[in-house]
Amino acid sequence: MEDIRSIADIQLLVNSFYDKIRLDEVLGPIFNERIAPDAWPAHLETMYKFWGTQLLGEKEYFGAPYAKHRTLPVDQPHFERWVGLWHGTVDSLFRGPRASTAKVKGASIAQIFLGKIRFERGIFRE
């Protein structure tokens, strides 16, 4: 297995991950309720740019991703599931420094988003 090296690798990772998300019993209903079937291609394109920026330094994503997530009906179990699927997808496809970085960044983003969501809801401890 090789490391993440190109936008084609990012596309494979993102497509594989969201294929799992869409079918997941916990996360699928949330994503499928918020993203219409005809909006998935645009969402995936945004994710290619986001992860290309994060992992390849492509500098194509300019946005504020948290804003789209703040009103989702999610809490710690949802983020744990997301991280588990993300790590599993990365591990099934790639090995190397960028793959490791993808996992660290994914877990970090999940932790930050969960913290912000809980803070906004007035939840200050577990």
N, CA, C and O of each residue as an XYZ file, in Angstrom:
504
protein
N       0.835     -1.180      0.000
C       0.000      0.000      0.000
C       0.882      1.247      0.000
O       1.927      1.286      0.651
N       0.456      2.238     -0.722
C       1.225      3.476     -0.826
C       0.536      4.601     -0.064
O      -0.594      4.460      0.403
N       1.228      5.696      0.046
C       0.714      6.871      0.741
C      -0.199      7.681     -0.182
O      -0.259      7.429     -1.385
N      -0.890      8.631      0.380
C      -1.705      9.587     -0.369
C      -0.745     10.518     -1.091
O       0.076     11.181     -0.457
N      -0.845     10.573     -2.427
C       0.119     11.366     -3.192
C      -0.505     12.319     -4.193
O       0.184     13.209     -4.691
N      -1.771     12.166     -4.503
C      -2.354     12.956     -5.590
C      -3.819     13.252     -5.311
O      -4.423     12.705     -4.388
N      -4.366     14.123     -6.125
C      -5.794     14.425     -5.995
C      -6.631     13.191     -6.325
O      -7.730     13.034     -5.793
N      -6.133     12.326     -7.184
C      -6.846     11.075     -7.463
C      -6.922     10.213     -6.200
O      -7.934      9.555     -5.958
N      -5.864     10.215     -5.403
C      -5.892      9.487     -4.136
C      -6.903     10.123     -3.176
O      -7.638      9.414     -2.489
N      -6.938     11.443     -3.130
C      -7.912     12.151     -2.292
C      -9.330     11.784     -2.730
O     -10.189     11.513     -1.891
N      -9.571     11.775     -4.023
C     -10.899     11.434     -4.530
C     -11.284     10.010     -4.144
O     -12.422      9.762     -3.747
N     -10.345      9.077     -4.258
C     -10.611      7.695     -3.858
C     -10.948      7.628     -2.372
O     -11.907      6.962     -1.982
N     -10.177      8.303     -1.553
C     -10.416      8.312     -0.117
C     -11.783      8.913      0.213
O     -12.570      8.307      0.941
N     -12.060     10.083     -0.314
C     -13.324     10.767     -0.025
C     -14.511      9.960     -0.535
O     -15.493      9.793      0.188
N     -14.442      9.459     -1.756
C     -15.550      8.674     -2.299
C     -15.796      7.408     -1.482
O     -16.942      7.072     -1.181
N     -14.725      6.712     -1.126
C     -14.858      5.481     -0.341
C     -15.457      5.776      1.034
O     -16.328      5.050      1.514
N     -14.979      6.842      1.652
C     -15.475      7.218      2.973
C     -16.958      7.578      2.926
O     -17.737      7.084      3.742
N     -17.355      8.422      1.990
C     -18.756      8.843      1.954
C     -19.675      7.739      1.456
O     -20.867      7.765      1.762
N     -19.169      6.773      0.702
C     -19.975      5.587      0.392
C     -20.344      4.869      1.688
O     -21.475      4.411      1.854
N     -19.376      4.774      2.609
C     -19.635      4.141      3.906
C     -20.578      4.992      4.755
O     -21.501      4.471      5.380
N     -20.342      6.285      4.772
C     -21.188      7.194      5.564
C     -22.643      7.086      5.129
O     -23.541      6.979      5.965
N     -22.870      7.115      3.840
C     -24.245      7.126      3.332
C     -25.013      5.864      3.698
O     -26.239      5.888      3.808
N     -24.290      4.760      3.888
C     -24.929      3.489      4.247
C     -24.921      3.211      5.745
O     -25.568      2.270      6.204
N     -24.197      4.016      6.506
C     -24.054      3.780      7.929
C     -25.383      4.000      8.650
O     -26.097      4.963      8.373
N     -25.706      3.103      9.572
C     -26.993      3.196     10.273
C     -27.075      4.386     11.216
O     -28.169      4.878     11.492
N     -25.939      4.854     11.713
C     -25.922      5.995     12.629
C     -25.823      7.317     11.868
O     -26.607      8.235     12.105
N     -24.863      7.408     10.959
C     -24.582      8.669     10.273
C     -25.331      8.847      8.955
O     -25.610      9.975      8.548
N     -25.651      7.763      8.300
C     -26.323      7.843      7.010
C     -27.579      8.685      7.023
O     -27.732      9.565      6.176
N     -28.487      8.443      7.963
C     -29.715      9.245      7.976
C     -29.461     10.745      8.143
O     -30.173     11.558      7.554
N     -28.470     11.113      8.926
C     -28.170     12.535      9.143
C     -27.646     13.162      7.854
O     -28.119     14.217      7.434
N     -26.674     12.513      7.235
C     -26.109     13.054      5.995
C     -27.142     13.050      4.877
O     -27.262     14.025      4.134
N     -27.886     11.956      4.758
C     -28.848     11.847      3.667
C     -30.027     12.803      3.830
O     -30.660     13.178      2.843
N     -30.325     13.197      5.067
C     -31.381     14.188      5.291
C     -30.914     15.584      4.902
O     -31.698     16.384      4.392
N     -29.641     15.878      5.142
C     -29.104     17.219      4.895
C     -28.556     17.428      3.492
O     -28.484     18.563      3.019
N     -28.170     16.351      2.823
C     -27.586     16.473      1.484
C     -28.506     15.750      0.504
O     -28.608     14.523      0.525
N     -29.168     16.511     -0.344
C     -30.080     15.921     -1.332
C     -29.290     15.054     -2.315
O     -28.108     15.302     -2.551
N     -29.938     14.043     -2.885
C     -29.216     13.172     -3.815
C     -28.477     13.927     -4.929
O     -27.360     13.562     -5.292
N     -29.097     14.969     -5.462
C     -28.452     15.706     -6.548
C     -27.376     16.675     -6.045
O     -26.660     17.273     -6.848
N     -27.258     16.834     -4.721
C     -26.235     17.722     -4.150
C     -24.962     16.978     -3.751
O     -23.963     17.609     -3.406
N     -24.984     15.653     -3.793
C     -23.800     14.890     -3.412
C     -22.576     15.187     -4.274
O     -21.483     15.322     -3.725
N     -22.706     15.296     -5.598
C     -21.502     15.609     -6.383
C     -20.819     16.914     -5.946
O     -19.592     16.975     -5.880
N     -21.594     17.938     -5.654
C     -21.011     19.208     -5.203
C     -20.373     19.044     -3.826
O     -19.303     19.596     -3.567
N     -21.024     18.291     -2.944
C     -20.447     18.049     -1.624
C     -19.111     17.312     -1.744
O     -18.134     17.678     -1.091
N     -19.077     16.291     -2.567
C     -17.840     15.531     -2.749
C     -16.739     16.410     -3.336
O     -15.584     16.315     -2.922
N     -17.085     17.251     -4.281
C     -16.103     18.171     -4.863
C     -15.533     19.096     -3.784
O     -14.331     19.360     -3.761
N     -16.381     19.578     -2.906
C     -15.912     20.408     -1.797
C     -14.966     19.613     -0.901
O     -13.944     20.135     -0.456
N     -15.301     18.366     -0.638
C     -14.446     17.524      0.208
C     -13.106     17.216     -0.464
O     -12.082     17.123      0.213
N     -13.107     17.060     -1.785
C     -11.825     16.873     -2.490
C     -10.933     18.095     -2.267
O      -9.740     17.971     -1.987
N     -11.533     19.262     -2.396
C     -10.761     20.501     -2.207
C     -10.296     20.640     -0.761
O      -9.151     21.013     -0.505
N     -11.188     20.337      0.184
C     -10.823     20.447      1.593
C      -9.655     19.528      1.921
O      -8.644     19.976      2.463
N      -9.787     18.250      1.596
C      -8.726     17.301      1.938
C      -7.493     17.483      1.066
O      -6.384     17.189      1.512
N      -7.653     17.956     -0.154
C      -6.486     18.295     -0.977
C      -5.690     19.423     -0.360
O      -4.459     19.418     -0.398
N      -6.386     20.386      0.207
C      -5.719     21.486      0.907
C      -5.043     20.973      2.168
O      -3.896     21.325      2.446
N      -5.742     20.144      2.933
C      -5.206     19.628      4.187
C      -3.995     18.718      3.991
O      -3.037     18.786      4.761
N      -4.033     17.869      2.965
C      -3.018     16.820      2.830
C      -1.993     17.056      1.735
O      -0.872     16.554      1.813
N      -2.367     17.815      0.720
C      -1.452     18.025     -0.405
C      -1.007     19.474     -0.543
O      -0.158     19.787     -1.377
N      -1.574     20.354      0.266
C      -1.236     21.771      0.168
C      -1.755     22.418     -1.096
O      -1.163     23.380     -1.586
N      -2.849     21.909     -1.633
C      -3.398     22.390     -2.910
C      -3.939     23.817     -2.843
O      -3.995     24.489     -3.873
N      -4.331     24.294     -1.685
C      -4.847     25.662     -1.502
C      -6.071     25.942     -2.381
O      -6.197     27.018     -2.966
N      -6.960     24.964     -2.462
C      -8.181     25.143     -3.256
C      -9.424     25.299     -2.399
O     -10.472     25.711     -2.896
N      -9.319     24.976     -1.117
C     -10.484     25.109     -0.247
C     -10.363     26.395      0.556
O      -9.370     26.633      1.243
N     -11.392     27.210      0.451
C     -11.487     28.436      1.230
C     -12.892     28.485      1.798
O     -13.842     28.812      1.088
N     -13.024     28.170      3.040
C     -14.356     28.149      3.612
C     -14.302     28.031      5.113
O     -13.233     28.024      5.724
N     -15.474     27.940      5.688
C     -15.632     27.789      7.125
C     -16.488     26.548      7.362
O     -17.708     26.662      7.478
N     -15.884     25.377      7.437
C     -16.672     24.143      7.481
C     -17.545     23.990      8.715
O     -18.584     23.333      8.654
N     -17.148     24.575      9.820
C     -17.942     24.389     11.033
C     -19.370     24.916     10.882
O     -20.307     24.317     11.410
N     -19.539     26.004     10.184
C     -20.868     26.615     10.041
C     -21.899     25.630      9.511
O     -23.064     25.678      9.907
N     -21.486     24.747      8.629
C     -22.422     23.772      8.048
C     -22.741     22.640      9.019
O     -23.706     21.902      8.818
N     -21.953     22.501     10.048
C     -22.107     21.379     10.973
C     -22.774     21.753     12.290
O     -23.246     20.875     13.013
N     -22.820     23.025     12.608
C     -23.237     23.459     13.947
C     -24.665     23.075     14.304
O     -24.966     22.885     15.482
N     -25.546     22.955     13.331
C     -26.947     22.646     13.640
C     -27.298     21.168     13.446
O     -28.461     20.785     13.570
N     -26.313     20.354     13.148
C     -26.593     18.928     12.967
C     -26.997     18.290     14.297
O     -26.482     18.670     15.349
N     -27.907     17.331     14.255
C     -28.325     16.644     15.483
C     -27.311     15.560     15.862
O     -27.598     14.365     15.779
N     -26.132     15.997     16.277
C     -25.046     15.062     16.576
C     -24.434     15.359     17.937
O     -24.536     16.466     18.466
N     -23.787     14.317     18.492
C     -23.052     14.468     19.745
C     -21.889     13.465     19.709
O     -21.556     12.931     18.651
N     -21.297     13.223     20.832
C     -20.076     12.435     20.895
C     -20.154     11.091     20.161
O     -19.225     10.768     19.421
N     -21.214     10.293     20.329
C     -21.244      9.002     19.617
C     -21.171      9.158     18.096
O     -20.579      8.321     17.414
N     -21.764     10.217     17.569
C     -21.729     10.443     16.126
C     -20.315     10.764     15.672
O     -19.866     10.264     14.641
N     -19.612     11.592     16.429
C     -18.234     11.941     16.062
C     -17.308     10.744     16.224
O     -16.392     10.560     15.423
N     -17.533      9.936     17.239
C     -16.728      8.728     17.409
C     -16.931      7.788     16.221
O     -15.982      7.187     15.718
N     -18.159      7.676     15.792
C     -18.458      6.823     14.629
C     -17.792      7.390     13.382
O     -17.201      6.638     12.607
N     -17.876      8.706     13.174
C     -17.263      9.364     12.016
C     -15.762      9.099     11.999
O     -15.201      8.730     10.967
N     -15.115      9.289     13.148
C     -13.665      9.072     13.228
C     -13.332      7.610     12.954
O     -12.365      7.318     12.250
N     -14.110      6.701     13.494
C     -13.867      5.279     13.242
C     -13.958      4.921     11.770
O     -13.120      4.186     11.247
N     -14.973      5.440     11.111
C     -15.117      5.186      9.670
C     -14.000      5.854      8.877
O     -13.489      5.273      7.920
N     -13.617      7.064      9.265
C     -12.539      7.784      8.585
C     -11.226      7.011      8.717
O     -10.544      6.757      7.724
N     -10.882      6.644      9.935
C      -9.636      5.905     10.153
C      -9.649      4.577      9.406
O      -8.661      4.204      8.773
N     -10.772      3.866      9.480
C     -10.877      2.585      8.780
C     -10.719      2.728      7.278
O     -10.083      1.895      6.632
N     -11.297      3.779      6.723
C     -11.187      4.012      5.281
C      -9.755      4.356      4.901
O      -9.219      3.812      3.936
N      -9.139      5.251      5.652
C      -7.738      5.595      5.372
C      -6.883      4.338      5.437
O      -6.106      4.070      4.520
N      -7.019      3.564      6.510
C      -6.181      2.366      6.699
C      -6.393      1.314      5.620
O      -5.475      0.562      5.291
N      -7.604      1.260      5.071
C      -7.885      0.250      4.042
C      -7.284      0.614      2.690
O      -7.168     -0.243      1.813
N      -6.900      1.874      2.515
C      -6.438      2.339      1.205
C      -4.984      2.796      1.169
O      -4.328      2.658      0.137
N      -4.466      3.336      2.269
C      -3.166      4.003      2.235
C      -2.338      3.702      3.481
O      -2.862      3.370      4.544
N      -1.023      3.833      3.305
C      -0.068      3.764      4.408
C       1.006      4.817      4.159
O       1.486      4.963      3.035
N       1.378      5.538      5.189
C       2.459      6.502      5.047
C       2.186      7.759      5.836
O       1.175      7.853      6.532
N       3.091      8.740      5.734
C       2.968      9.971      6.515
C       1.681     10.756      6.245
O       1.053     11.249      7.182
N       1.291     10.874      4.997
C       0.059     11.630      4.708
C      -1.177     10.876      5.188
O      -2.140     11.492      5.645
N      -1.155      9.564      5.088
C      -2.274      8.777      5.611
C      -2.390      8.979      7.116
O      -3.490      9.143      7.645
N      -1.260      8.967      7.798
C      -1.269      9.223      9.241
C      -1.774     10.627      9.536
O      -2.554     10.829     10.467
N      -1.333     11.590      8.749
C      -1.789     12.966      8.921
C      -3.291     13.066      8.700
O      -3.973     13.789      9.427
N      -3.816     12.355      7.711
C      -5.261     12.369      7.446
C      -6.030     11.904      8.676
O      -7.060     12.482      9.023
N      -5.535     10.870      9.327
C      -6.217     10.360     10.512
C      -6.130     11.354     11.674
O      -7.118     11.596     12.366
N      -4.957     11.919     11.878
C      -4.790     12.896     12.965
C      -5.668     14.118     12.723
O      -6.354     14.584     13.633
N      -5.646     14.632     11.509
C      -6.452     15.817     11.199
C      -7.942     15.516     11.309
O      -8.698     16.338     11.827
N      -8.374     14.362     10.835
C      -9.781     13.993     10.951
C     -10.237     13.933     12.396
O     -11.292     14.464     12.744
N      -9.438     13.281     13.244
C      -9.783     13.188     14.667
C      -9.767     14.561     15.327
O     -10.614     14.857     16.170
N      -8.815     15.392     14.950
C      -8.718     16.735     15.519
C      -9.919     17.592     15.128
O     -10.496     18.284     15.966
N     -10.282     17.542     13.879
C     -11.442     18.302     13.403
C     -12.701     17.840     14.126
O     -13.519     18.659     14.545
N     -12.853     16.532     14.272
C     -14.026     15.999     14.977
C     -14.060     16.499     16.413
O     -15.116     16.897     16.905
N     -12.927     16.484     17.083
C     -12.874     16.945     18.473
C     -13.214     18.435     18.583
O     -13.943     18.846     19.485
N     -12.688     19.225     17.673
C     -12.968     20.663     17.685
C     -14.454     20.927     17.424
O     -15.085     21.708     18.135
N     -15.003     20.273     16.406
C     -16.416     20.475     16.090
C     -17.303     20.037     17.256
O     -18.249     20.739     17.612
N     -17.003     18.885     17.850
C     -17.788     18.417     18.985
C     -17.713     19.422     20.136
O     -18.729     19.736     20.756
N     -16.526     19.917     20.416
C     -16.373     20.898     21.486
C     -17.173     22.159     21.234
O     -17.817     22.681     22.145
N     -17.140     22.651     20.016
C     -17.902     23.858     19.682
C     -19.404     23.610     19.767
O     -20.144     24.431     20.308
N     -19.845     22.488     19.238
C     -21.273     22.158     19.276
C     -21.747     22.057     20.721
O     -22.788     22.611     21.075
N     -20.995     21.361     21.545
C     -21.395     21.194     22.942
C     -21.367     22.532     23.676
O     -22.250     22.805     24.489
N     -20.381     23.356     23.406
C     -20.313     24.676     24.033
C     -21.537     25.502     23.653
O     -22.164     26.117     24.516
N     -21.881     25.518     22.362
C     -23.039     26.294     21.910
C     -24.347     25.793     22.502
O     -25.307     26.555     22.623
N     -24.391     24.523     22.869
C     -25.586     23.952     23.492
C     -25.568     24.084     25.006
O     -26.503     23.652     25.680
N     -24.514     24.677     25.541
C     -24.417     24.852     26.980
C     -23.981     23.606     27.716
O     -24.222     23.481     28.917
N     -23.343     22.679     27.016
C     -22.849     21.442     27.640
C     -21.357     21.639     27.885
O     -20.562     21.664     26.946
N     -20.992     21.777     29.139
C     -19.621     22.110     29.474
C     -18.843     20.968     30.091
O     -17.682     21.144     30.462
N     -19.455     19.803     30.209
C     -18.745     18.611     30.684
C     -19.434     17.381     30.122
O     -20.554     17.450     29.616
N     -18.742     16.258     30.221
C     -19.318     15.002     29.694
C     -20.263     14.380     30.666
O     -20.833     13.326     30.384
